[in-house]
């Protein structure tokens, strides 16, 4: 569950970095959409574990976007590649196993 919260924070970071870059940056609309999408899908993945695959796809697009939109020479590109890799990594991290329910069992010696 913590990995989903971390991805939600990454979504906020992507949105904020797009806003800091300004509306004239080539990646501005991409960052707005990706930031909101990563944030929302991270919360969705808390309830529907299969949604984390969609967050991994969004992270992969974040890695590819500097190459597609041609802003490799800007510091934003390094940020996008690093954050995209982290979003993918946290999307694929396994949630913790739930504790077994019911009364504790006693192991009897053989």
C-alpha angles and dihedrals in degrees: 000000000000090000090058091052090050090052089050088055090049088054090055089047093052091049092048093047090052090051091048091051089056135226093288094061113105090233097049100106091038091055093048093052095040094046093052092042095049090048095049096042091050089059092044089052089059089066100028110038093195090065089075088079088064090051089051089054091050090050091050090052089051088056092049098042097084088056094045097045095037103236098127092127093062127084088239089071093062090047092051094048093048095045092044091054090049092049090053092047094050092044090058096043110113118244115242116270114256117247114258114261128224134047117327114262123231117227111220120207115249 
